[in-house]
Amino acid sequence: MGRRRSELEFPTGPGETTTHDEAQRAIQDSQGRSRWSLRASRWSLDSPVCEHGSWADRSRANLGVEVPDLVQLHCPPAPVFSDPRVFDALDTLVQEQRIAAYGVSVETCEEALSAIARPHVATVQLILNVFRRKPLERVLPAAIEAGVGVIARVPLASGLLSGKYDESTTFAPEDHRTYNRQGEAFDIGETFSGVPFEIGVRAARSVATYAKGAPTAQLALRWILDQPGVSAVIPGARNASQVRGNTAAADLEPLSADVLDALIDIYDKEIREHVHDRW
């Protein structure tokens, strides 16, 4: 999948909360303002493979489209990657024109490589940001060679790379940035990209010195856009202003070699030991 200008992903699978009306409003709002939008659905794998057909039908109804552009299995258990039944079922849905393509959201680089090796996987979604660089080593080159799209999630490391936090910042009790700092509820890598909060705040200050007047978040997003093989980035946004700020990263000039080297140095000195060998 070649690089696109924008992506919309709607959680319309089982147990998800996006309604038909919400999805349709988002799709309609995007039309005329972006060159391209992706009607996607995210599925967990808590139910048997035989239910994939009903999941596809629900996603089609919620999105209001005949054929969703992309379905992604959301961080399935490791055994799924070696279970041909799962991928055979997805291939059947493509053949029946109930979905156009499918991909896999993963936690680790090894899972990403396993997914890329599958012949009909269209995309892999994984954590990729200034603080999570390991996918650059093997995953992105493998995806380019296989023609598989890469969707970067958690691009701002749960807000660390927004440049807005300091050591005294606190979050609501129901926010995963409070209750999952040690991986109590799900993979710790999903919270601050696995970086200890205080260390991440300190490293983010170092990153901010290279933003040259732009918001730190835009620098961080521009770094991802500059990586060969990245097809789309999915930053979160709480309001229209954040959406505009995120999309403005595409208008920045590619980062210079000096800045790229400086970001590597920050990673090696402050972040690598905490994350590199874990995912």
Helices and strands as residue ranges (DSSP letters): E 9-10, H 20-30, E 40-43, G 49-51, H 52-63, E 70-74, G 78-82, H 84-95, E 102-105, H 109-117, E 123-127, G 134-136, H 139-146, E 149-153, G 160-162, H 176-179, G 188-190, G 192-194, H 197-208, H 216-225, E 230-233, H 240-247, G 248-251, H 257-266, I 267-271, H 272-275
